[in-house]
């Protein structure tokens, strides 16, 4: 049983990494997005961020070097990633369910990292301190993910506003997370288990002599399957979010020869979208679509 758990944990992490790399390559190769032109952009200079301006305010801006403000980006991205600031501001009701779920996952990731470091540095004095913090993170993460996942599952199941946006996969996604964490919690409390330090060292050395309660083993195997499954579903938004901000919302790169060449290529594409205002029949190019009055397109009046 322990060997199977370890193998599935290794496989889940490997498949996860492969899936994340695949997603990054997929998103990085997509065509340029239409410029949003919404300011302020987070990497603008601090003085312009205060009043919502941009480098376009400067005279002959095209002759001047651009300067990126990394601290401005981090001041926006860190609260957004860790605390779901946008959800807090615009959908407080959902935040109360989504935040514990996501923050619980962050704590579990932190617990895994600290446990690994503790196992590697176990001979040093601070190895025990790392395991102590990891235990706190693990129990907090398991509890928050269970509660948050169950709350999201129930809202998806009962909220009529989400009915059109909820499929079986949406319910299974959050439900599986909550179930995996609940199995580990109840298995540990009911049947006991080796310490986190012993388990981490056994996992790194593939020591299968460590005994795991059935419920804990089931939770770890289900969790490993979910980890490998995440990058291949819409739950991979943690990868997409970087591109959403940096390649869409914050893309203010001045036009240049490289961008012009890409746009010229895109205009030769032949869209097949079903939207009537596009009229994408697979014959007309994007250049044809962009130079056609949509109100005069026959498909609109059908």
Number of C-alpha atoms within 10 A of each C-alpha: 13 19 14 12 21 21 14 19 20 16 16 22 17 14 19 21 15 14 19 19 13 14 18 14 11 11 15 13 9 8 11 14 11 10 13 11 13 13 16 18 23 25 23 25 20 15 10 17 16 10 10 14 17 20 18 11 9 9 9 9 12 12 7 10 7 13 10 12 14 12 14 16 17 13 12 13 18 12 12 14 15 12 17 17 18 13 16 16 9 10 11 13 10 14 20 15 21 22 21 22 26 20 20 25 21 18 21 24 16 17 25 19 14 22 28 21 17 24 24 14 14 18 10 10 9 12 18 17 14 21 24 18 14 26 20 13 22 24 18 19 25 24 19 24 31 26 20 26 28 21 21 22 20 15 17 19 16 11 10 11 10 12 12 7 9 14 12 8 11 16 18 13 18 23 19 20 23 26 20 25 26 20 22 22 20 14 20 17 11 12 12 13 16 13 10 19 21 14 21 22 18 17 21 13 10 15 15 16 9 15 12 21 18 16 19 25 21 19 25 21 20 21 23 23 20 19 19 22 18 19 22 15 11 12 14 15 14 13 15 16 14 14 17 15 15 15 18 17 18 21 20 20 10 10 9 8 8 8 13 11 10 12 13 12 12 15 15 13 15 17 17 14 12 10 10 16 18 21 21 18 13 12 12 16 17 20 14 17 18 11 8 14 11 15 11 10 15 11 13 13 9 6
